[in-house]
Amino acid sequence: MTTRISHLARTFKTIALAAALSAITATAASAQAAISEPAAFQALYPYRDVLNNGAPTPAAKLVLEPPAVLQRLQAEQSGIGIVRLPRQSSHRAGR
């Protein structure tokens, strides 16, 4: 009789341990799968659009450009950059 009780106790402990481990792993996996906060999504993926199912934003394309392109774009849009004027041709003929 004691052997049967010890066997049941061991089986119960095994089942309880398996249930506890299953609950722990299921909680961790489900917490990572769904992000319901837009701010959390934006913090994790700064170059993805929250409202457009994670599509890349225009800033994502600029990140891949070399620094010279970004500096030129910034200078053009700020109005501080060097303005290149077209050369004026001389209208004097034959000199």
N, CA, C and O atoms as CSV, one atom per row, in Angstrom:
chain,resi,resn,atom,element,x,y,z
A,1,MET,N,N,0.811,-1.180,0.000
A,1,MET,CA,C,0.000,0.000,0.000
A,1,MET,C,C,0.869,1.265,0.000
A,1,MET,O,O,0.551,2.243,-0.676
A,2,THR,N,N,1.957,1.236,0.756
A,2,THR,CA,C,2.827,2.407,0.798
A,2,THR,C,C,3.515,2.627,-0.537
A,2,THR,O,O,3.811,3.766,-0.897
A,3,THR,N,N,3.773,1.565,-1.273
A,3,THR,CA,C,4.413,1.700,-2.575
A,3,THR,C,C,3.474,2.405,-3.558
A,3,THR,O,O,3.892,3.243,-4.357
A,4,ARG,N,N,2.204,2.038,-3.472
A,4,ARG,CA,C,1.240,2.654,-4.371
A,4,ARG,C,C,1.060,4.135,-4.035
A,4,ARG,O,O,0.923,4.948,-4.949
A,5,ILE,N,N,1.056,4.506,-2.766
A,5,ILE,CA,C,0.916,5.905,-2.352
A,5,ILE,C,C,2.144,6.703,-2.783
A,5,ILE,O,O,2.011,7.823,-3.275
A,6,SER,N,N,3.322,6.146,-2.605
A,6,SER,CA,C,4.523,6.861,-3.013
A,6,SER,C,C,4.577,7.031,-4.532
A,6,SER,O,O,5.049,8.053,-5.029
A,7,HIS,N,N,4.091,6.023,-5.267
A,7,HIS,CA,C,4.038,6.125,-6.726
A,7,HIS,C,C,3.059,7.223,-7.160
A,7,HIS,O,O,3.356,7.983,-8.082
A,8,LEU,N,N,1.886,7.312,-6.497
A,8,LEU,CA,C,0.918,8.363,-6.797
A,8,LEU,C,C,1.467,9.742,-6.444
A,8,LEU,O,O,1.251,10.712,-7.170
A,9,ALA,N,N,2.173,9.817,-5.330
A,9,ALA,CA,C,2.755,11.096,-4.925
A,9,ALA,C,C,3.801,11.548,-5.941
A,9,ALA,O,O,3.858,12.724,-6.299
A,10,ARG,N,N,4.623,10.613,-6.403
A,10,ARG,CA,C,5.648,10.933,-7.393
A,10,ARG,C,C,4.998,11.361,-8.718
A,10,ARG,O,O,5.471,12.298,-9.361
A,11,THR,N,N,3.940,10.695,-9.122
A,11,THR,CA,C,3.224,11.046,-10.343
A,11,THR,C,C,2.585,12.432,-10.216
A,11,THR,O,O,2.632,13.241,-11.143
A,12,PHE,N,N,1.993,12.683,-9.058
A,12,PHE,CA,C,1.386,13.991,-8.834
A,12,PHE,C,C,2.439,15.106,-8.880
A,12,PHE,O,O,2.195,16.166,-9.456
A,13,LYS,N,N,3.597,14.869,-8.279
A,13,LYS,CA,C,4.672,15.870,-8.300
A,13,LYS,C,C,5.147,16.124,-9.729
A,13,LYS,O,O,5.425,17.264,-10.103
A,14,THR,N,N,5.239,15.069,-10.516
A,14,THR,CA,C,5.681,15.209,-11.901
A,14,THR,C,C,4.671,16.025,-12.715
A,14,THR,O,O,5.049,16.899,-13.496
A,15,ILE,N,N,3.394,15.729,-12.522
A,15,ILE,CA,C,2.340,16.454,-13.241
A,15,ILE,C,C,2.313,17.920,-12.800
A,15,ILE,O,O,2.162,18.816,-13.631
A,16,ALA,N,N,2.459,18.164,-11.494
A,16,ALA,CA,C,2.465,19.534,-10.985
A,16,ALA,C,C,3.656,20.311,-11.537
A,16,ALA,O,O,3.518,21.477,-11.908
A,17,LEU,N,N,4.810,19.680,-11.592
A,17,LEU,CA,C,6.008,20.333,-12.122
A,17,LEU,C,C,5.831,20.657,-13.611
A,17,LEU,O,O,6.196,21.744,-14.059
A,18,ALA,N,N,5.273,19.714,-14.371
A,18,ALA,CA,C,5.046,19.951,-15.802
A,18,ALA,C,C,4.041,21.079,-16.007
A,18,ALA,O,O,4.213,21.898,-16.909
A,19,ALA,N,N,3.003,21.134,-15.190
A,19,ALA,CA,C,2.011,22.209,-15.317
A,19,ALA,C,C,2.622,23.561,-14.965
A,19,ALA,O,O,2.344,24.561,-15.626
A,20,ALA,N,N,3.453,23.593,-13.926
A,20,ALA,CA,C,4.090,24.855,-13.534
A,20,ALA,C,C,5.041,25.349,-14.630
A,20,ALA,O,O,5.033,26.532,-14.972
A,21,LEU,N,N,5.852,24.452,-15.173
A,21,LEU,CA,C,6.769,24.848,-16.251
A,21,LEU,C,C,6.000,25.298,-17.494
A,21,LEU,O,O,6.409,26.249,-18.160
A,22,SER,N,N,4.911,24.636,-17.809
A,22,SER,CA,C,4.099,25.022,-18.956
A,22,SER,C,C,3.493,26.409,-18.757
A,22,SER,O,O,3.454,27.210,-19.691
A,23,ALA,N,N,3.026,26.692,-17.554
A,23,ALA,CA,C,2.427,28.001,-17.273
A,23,ALA,C,C,3.472,29.104,-17.358
A,23,ALA,O,O,3.181,30.192,-17.855
A,24,ILE,N,N,4.669,28.843,-16.885
A,24,ILE,CA,C,5.732,29.861,-16.922
A,24,ILE,C,C,6.135,30.170,-18.362
A,24,ILE,O,O,6.259,31.338,-18.733
A,25,THR,N,N,6.339,29.143,-19.169
A,25,THR,CA,C,6.764,29.383,-20.551
A,25,THR,C,C,5.643,29.986,-21.384
A,25,THR,O,O,5.914,30.801,-22.266
A,26,ALA,N,N,4.402,29.614,-21.134
A,26,ALA,CA,C,3.280,30.180,-21.891
A,26,ALA,C,C,3.109,31.658,-21.573
A,26,ALA,O,O,2.784,32.443,-22.463
A,27,THR,N,N,3.319,32.047,-20.332
A,27,THR,CA,C,3.195,33.454,-19.950
A,27,THR,C,C,4.276,34.298,-20.629
A,27,THR,O,O,3.991,35.385,-21.132
A,28,ALA,N,N,5.503,33.804,-20.643
A,28,ALA,CA,C,6.600,34.552,-21.259
A,28,ALA,C,C,6.405,34.671,-22.770
A,28,ALA,O,O,6.674,35.724,-23.348
A,29,ALA,N,N,5.947,33.612,-23.405
A,29,ALA,CA,C,5.766,33.650,-24.851
A,29,ALA,C,C,4.608,34.560,-25.247
A,29,ALA,O,O,4.713,35.293,-26.231
A,30,SER,N,N,3.535,34.529,-24.518
A,30,SER,CA,C,2.394,35.366,-24.886
A,30,SER,C,C,2.664,36.839,-24.593
A,30,SER,O,O,2.094,37.710,-25.250
A,31,ALA,N,N,3.513,37.126,-23.630
A,31,ALA,CA,C,3.835,38.519,-23.339
A,31,ALA,C,C,4.666,39.133,-24.459
A,31,ALA,O,O,4.566,40.334,-24.708
A,32,GLN,N,N,5.470,38.346,-25.128
A,32,GLN,CA,C,6.303,38.872,-26.197
A,32,GLN,C,C,5.560,38.932,-27.531
A,32,GLN,O,O,5.924,39.724,-28.400
A,33,ALA,N,N,4.548,38.126,-27.703
A,33,ALA,CA,C,3.896,38.014,-28.999
A,33,ALA,C,C,3.042,39.235,-29.346
A,33,ALA,O,O,3.009,39.643,-30.507
A,34,ALA,N,N,2.363,39.817,-28.384
A,34,ALA,CA,C,1.435,40.902,-28.689
A,34,ALA,C,C,1.837,42.168,-27.945
A,34,ALA,O,O,1.939,42.183,-26.719
A,35,ILE,N,N,2.064,43.235,-28.719
A,35,ILE,CA,C,2.334,44.535,-28.121
A,35,ILE,C,C,1.125,45.402,-28.411
A,35,ILE,O,O,0.863,45.757,-29.560
A,36,SER,N,N,0.399,45.736,-27.371
A,36,SER,CA,C,-0.829,46.494,-27.577
A,36,SER,C,C,-0.608,48.003,-27.451
A,36,SER,O,O,-1.501,48.785,-27.779
A,37,GLU,N,N,0.538,48.409,-26.994
A,37,GLU,CA,C,0.822,49.832,-26.813
A,37,GLU,C,C,1.571,50.385,-28.022
A,37,GLU,O,O,2.649,49.886,-28.343
A,38,PRO,N,N,1.040,51.393,-28.698
A,38,PRO,CA,C,1.750,51.984,-29.832
A,38,PRO,C,C,3.093,52.595,-29.436
A,38,PRO,O,O,4.048,52.554,-30.211
A,39,ALA,N,N,3.167,53.153,-28.243
A,39,ALA,CA,C,4.430,53.760,-27.810
A,39,ALA,C,C,5.506,52.701,-27.623
A,39,ALA,O,O,6.676,52.945,-27.919
A,40,ALA,N,N,5.122,51.534,-27.135
A,40,ALA,CA,C,6.086,50.455,-26.968
A,40,ALA,C,C,6.581,49.963,-28.326
A,40,ALA,O,O,7.770,49.695,-28.497
A,41,PHE,N,N,5.667,49.845,-29.292
A,41,PHE,CA,C,6.065,49.441,-30.642
A,41,PHE,C,C,7.004,50.472,-31.250
A,41,PHE,O,O,8.000,50.110,-31.878
A,42,GLN,N,N,6.698,51.750,-31.069
A,42,GLN,CA,C,7.524,52.818,-31.635
A,42,GLN,C,C,8.901,52.833,-30.986
A,42,GLN,O,O,9.895,53.137,-31.645
A,43,ALA,N,N,8.966,52.505,-29.698
A,43,ALA,CA,C,10.261,52.469,-29.017
A,43,ALA,C,C,11.117,51.311,-29.515
A,43,ALA,O,O,12.336,51.440,-29.627
A,44,LEU,N,N,10.489,50.194,-29.810
A,44,LEU,CA,C,11.235,49.033,-30.295
A,44,LEU,C,C,11.635,49.173,-31.762
A,44,LEU,O,O,12.722,48.745,-32.153
A,45,TYR,N,N,10.760,49.771,-32.575
A,45,TYR,CA,C,10.993,49.898,-34.009
A,45,TYR,C,C,10.824,51.361,-34.424
A,45,TYR,O,O,9.756,51.735,-34.910
A,46,PRO,N,N,11.855,52.199,-34.244
A,46,PRO,CA,C,11.693,53.634,-34.506
A,46,PRO,C,C,11.467,53.983,-35.979
A,46,PRO,O,O,10.929,55.051,-36.270
A,47,TYR,N,N,11.854,53.128,-36.902
A,47,TYR,CA,C,11.692,53.444,-38.317
A,47,TYR,C,C,10.557,52.659,-38.960
A,47,TYR,O,O,10.548,52.448,-40.173
A,48,ARG,N,N,9.603,52.229,-38.143
A,48,ARG,CA,C,8.423,51.529,-38.636
A,48,ARG,C,C,7.173,52.318,-38.279
A,48,ARG,O,O,7.108,52.929,-37.212
A,49,ASP,N,N,6.184,52.311,-39.159
A,49,ASP,CA,C,4.958,53.059,-38.956
A,49,ASP,C,C,3.971,52.235,-38.145
A,49,ASP,O,O,3.592,51.138,-38.555
A,50,VAL,N,N,3.554,52.751,-37.003
A,50,VAL,CA,C,2.634,52.043,-36.117
A,50,VAL,C,C,1.262,51.902,-36.766
A,50,VAL,O,O,0.623,50.857,-36.640
A,51,LEU,N,N,0.812,52.919,-37.445
A,51,LEU,CA,C,-0.539,52.928,-37.995
A,51,LEU,C,C,-0.656,52.200,-39.330
A,51,LEU,O,O,-1.763,52.004,-39.831
A,52,ASN,N,N,0.464,51.800,-39.905
A,52,ASN,CA,C,0.445,51.170,-41.223
A,52,ASN,C,C,1.017,49.752,-41.161
A,52,ASN,O,O,1.750,49.332,-42.057
A,53,ASN,N,N,0.678,49.027,-40.109
A,53,ASN,CA,C,1.097,47.628,-39.917
A,53,ASN,C,C,2.606,47.431,-39.990
A,53,ASN,O,O,3.068,46.401,-40.481
A,54,GLY,N,N,3.368,48.382,-39.519
A,54,GLY,CA,C,4.815,48.226,-39.453
A,54,GLY,C,C,5.549,48.484,-40.748
A,54,GLY,O,O,6.689,48.045,-40.902
A,55,ALA,N,N,4.933,49.182,-41.685
A,55,ALA,CA,C,5.607,49.504,-42.946
A,55,ALA,C,C,6.753,50.479,-42.680
A,55,ALA,O,O,6.653,51.300,-41.769
A,56,PRO,N,N,7.838,50.409,-43.455
A,56,PRO,CA,C,8.957,51.340,-43.247
A,56,PRO,C,C,8.537,52.788,-43.493
A,56,PRO,O,O,7.772,53.072,-44.415
A,57,THR,N,N,9.035,53.685,-42.675
A,57,THR,CA,C,8.753,55.105,-42.830
A,57,THR,C,C,9.749,55.717,-43.811
A,57,THR,O,O,10.743,55.071,-44.143
A,58,PRO,N,N,9.516,56.944,-44.287
A,58,PRO,CA,C,10.499,57.592,-45.156
A,58,PRO,C,C,11.869,57.756,-44.482
A,58,PRO,O,O,12.899,57.764,-45.155
A,59,ALA,N,N,11.872,57.885,-43.164
A,59,ALA,CA,C,13.149,58.009,-42.453
A,59,ALA,C,C,13.958,56.724,-42.538
A,59,ALA,O,O,15.186,56.765,-42.462
A,60,ALA,N,N,13.291,55.579,-42.695
A,60,ALA,CA,C,14.003,54.300,-42.807
A,60,ALA,C,C,14.864,54.270,-44.073
A,60,ALA,O,O,15.944,53.680,-44.072
A,61,LYS,N,N,14.395,54.897,-45.142
A,61,LYS,CA,C,15.173,54.937,-46.377
A,61,LYS,C,C,16.380,55.859,-46.236
A,61,LYS,O,O,17.440,55.594,-46.803
A,62,LEU,N,N,16.216,56.944,-45.477
A,62,LEU,CA,C,17.319,57.885,-45.304
A,62,LEU,C,C,18.440,57.317,-44.444
A,62,LEU,O,O,19.597,57.707,-44.600
A,63,VAL,N,N,18.114,56.414,-43.551
A,63,VAL,CA,C,19.139,55.830,-42.678
A,63,VAL,C,C,20.151,55.043,-43.490
A,63,VAL,O,O,21.315,54.947,-43.102
A,64,LEU,N,N,19.725,54.477,-44.613
A,64,LEU,CA,C,20.610,53.653,-45.428
A,64,LEU,C,C,21.511,54.477,-46.349
A,64,LEU,O,O,22.436,53.932,-46.950
A,65,GLU,N,N,21.254,55.775,-46.466
A,65,GLU,CA,C,22.058,56.634,-47.342
A,65,GLU,C,C,23.397,56.978,-46.676
A,65,GLU,O,O,23.491,56.986,-45.449
A,66,PRO,N,N,24.437,57.261,-47.482
A,66,PRO,CA,C,25.715,57.675,-46.914
A,66,PRO,C,C,25.611,59.061,-46.257
A,66,PRO,O,O,24.702,59.824,-46.584
A,67,PRO,N,N,26.518,59.394,-45.347
A,67,PRO,CA,C,26.441,60.675,-44.638
A,67,PRO,C,C,26.466,61.902,-45.549
A,67,PRO,O,O,25.827,62.905,-45.236
A,68,ALA,N,N,27.181,61.846,-46.657
A,68,ALA,CA,C,27.256,63.004,-47.553
A,68,ALA,C,C,25.876,63.347,-48.121
A,68,ALA,O,O,25.533,64.522,-48.256
A,69,VAL,N,N,25.100,62.339,-48.449
A,69,VAL,CA,C,23.756,62.574,-48.989
A,69,VAL,C,C,22.876,63.218,-47.927
A,69,VAL,O,O,22.121,64.146,-48.215
A,70,LEU,N,N,22.978,62.725,-46.706
A,70,LEU,CA,C,22.173,63.284,-45.624
A,70,LEU,C,C,22.565,64.727,-45.312
A,70,LEU,O,O,21.699,65.556,-45.032
A,71,GLN,N,N,23.856,65.033,-45.356
A,71,GLN,CA,C,24.308,66.403,-45.090
A,71,GLN,C,C,23.824,67.354,-46.186
A,71,GLN,O,O,23.403,68.474,-45.899
A,72,ARG,N,N,23.885,66.911,-47.416
A,72,ARG,CA,C,23.428,67.762,-48.523
A,72,ARG,C,C,21.920,68.008,-48.445
A,72,ARG,O,O,21.449,69.122,-48.674
A,73,LEU,N,N,21.181,66.965,-48.123
A,73,LEU,CA,C,19.737,67.096,-47.989
A,73,LEU,C,C,19.378,68.051,-46.853
A,73,LEU,O,O,18.466,68.867,-46.982
A,74,GLN,N,N,20.094,67.944,-45.753
A,74,GLN,CA,C,19.840,68.827,-44.620
A,74,GLN,C,C,20.173,70.274,-44.979
A,74,GLN,O,O,19.434,71.190,-44.617
A,75,ALA,N,N,21.268,70.477,-45.680
A,75,ALA,CA,C,21.652,71.832,-46.068
A,75,ALA,C,C,20.641,72.430,-47.039
A,75,ALA,O,O,20.313,73.612,-46.932
A,76,GLU,N,N,20.147,71.642,-47.974
A,76,GLU,CA,C,19.165,72.149,-48.935
A,76,GLU,C,C,17.852,72.510,-48.254
A,76,GLU,O,O,17.254,73.542,-48.561
A,77,GLN,N,N,17.405,71.672,-47.340
A,77,GLN,CA,C,16.111,71.904,-46.711
A,77,GLN,C,C,16.156,72.988,-45.643
A,77,GLN,O,O,15.134,73.615,-45.362
A,78,SER,N,N,17.305,73.217,-45.050
A,78,SER,CA,C,17.396,74.238,-44.007
A,78,SER,C,C,17.638,75.629,-44.594
A,78,SER,O,O,17.347,76.630,-43.940
A,79,GLY,N,N,18.159,75.706,-45.808
A,79,GLY,CA,C,18.450,76.993,-46.420
A,79,GLY,C,C,19.793,77.562,-45.996
A,79,GLY,O,O,20.136,78.682,-46.374
A,80,ILE,N,N,20.542,76.823,-45.233
A,80,ILE,CA,C,21.844,77.295,-44.760
A,80,ILE,C,C,22.964,76.858,-45.689
A,80,ILE,O,O,24.049,77.438,-45.663
A,81,GLY,N,N,22.724,75.872,-46.487
A,81,GLY,CA,C,23.759,75.298,-47.331
A,81,GLY,C,C,24.275,76.264,-48.380
A,81,GLY,O,O,23.714,77.339,-48.592
A,82,ILE,N,N,25.336,75.869,-49.020
A,82,ILE,CA,C,25.939,76.675,-50.083
A,82,ILE,C,C,25.049,76.613,-51.306
A,82,ILE,O,O,24.709,75.533,-51.788
A,83,VAL,N,N,24.681,77.758,-51.795
A,83,VAL,CA,C,23.827,77.832,-52.974
A,83,VAL,C,C,24.729,77.931,-54.187
A,83,VAL,O,O,25.581,78.817,-54.266
A,84,ARG,N,N,24.548,77.039,-55.115
A,84,ARG,CA,C,25.346,77.051,-56.334
A,84,ARG,C,C,24.525,77.727,-57.432
A,84,ARG,O,O,23.485,77.225,-57.857
A,85,LEU,N,N,25.025,78.878,-57.875
A,85,LEU,CA,C,24.350,79.618,-58.937
A,85,LEU,C,C,24.921,79.190,-60.277
A,85,LEU,O,O,26.113,78.899,-60.379
A,86,PRO,N,N,24.095,79.148,-61.289
A,86,PRO,CA,C,24.620,78.796,-62.608
A,86,PRO,C,C,25.541,79.910,-63.119
A,86,PRO,O,O,25.322,81.092,-62.853
A,87,ARG,N,N,26.551,79.510,-63.839
A,87,ARG,CA,C,27.481,80.502,-64.393
A,87,ARG,C,C,26.772,81.335,-65.449
A,87,ARG,O,O,25.993,80.831,-66.258
A,88,GLN,N,N,27.068,82.610,-65.410
A,88,GLN,CA,C,26.480,83.481,-66.416
A,88,GLN,C,C,27.431,83.582,-67.596
A,88,GLN,O,O,28.622,83.852,-67.439
A,89,SER,N,N,26.890,83.365,-68.752
A,89,SER,CA,C,27.750,83.420,-69.941
A,89,SER,C,C,27.866,84.873,-70.389
A,89,SER,O,O,26.947,85.675,-70.221
A,90,SER,N,N,29.006,85.179,-70.956
A,90,SER,CA,C,29.257,86.504,-71.454
A,90,SER,C,C,28.566,86.701,-72.805
A,90,SER,O,O,28.582,85.824,-73.669
A,91,HIS,N,N,27.974,87.853,-72.953
A,91,HIS,CA,C,27.271,88.141,-74.211
A,91,HIS,C,C,28.163,88.904,-75.185
A,91,HIS,O,O,27.731,89.313,-76.262
A,92,ARG,N,N,29.387,89.079,-74.788
A,92,ARG,CA,C,30.297,89.789,-75.676
A,92,ARG,C,C,30.806,88.809,-76.731
A,92,ARG,O,O,31.359,87.756,-76.415
A,93,ALA,N,N,30.615,89.160,-77.904
A,93,ALA,CA,C,31.022,88.280,-78.984
A,93,ALA,C,C,32.365,88.694,-79.570
A,93,ALA,O,O,32.631,89.884,-79.740
A,94,GLY,N,N,33.199,87.730,-79.875
A,94,GLY,CA,C,34.431,87.967,-80.591
A,94,GLY,C,C,35.555,88.588,-79.789
A,94,GLY,O,O,36.445,89.154,-80.424
A,95,ARG,N,N,35.613,88.553,-78.597
A,95,ARG,CA,C,36.746,89.119,-77.872
A,95,ARG,C,C,37.652,88.076,-77.379
A,95,ARG,O,O,38.660,88.383,-76.745
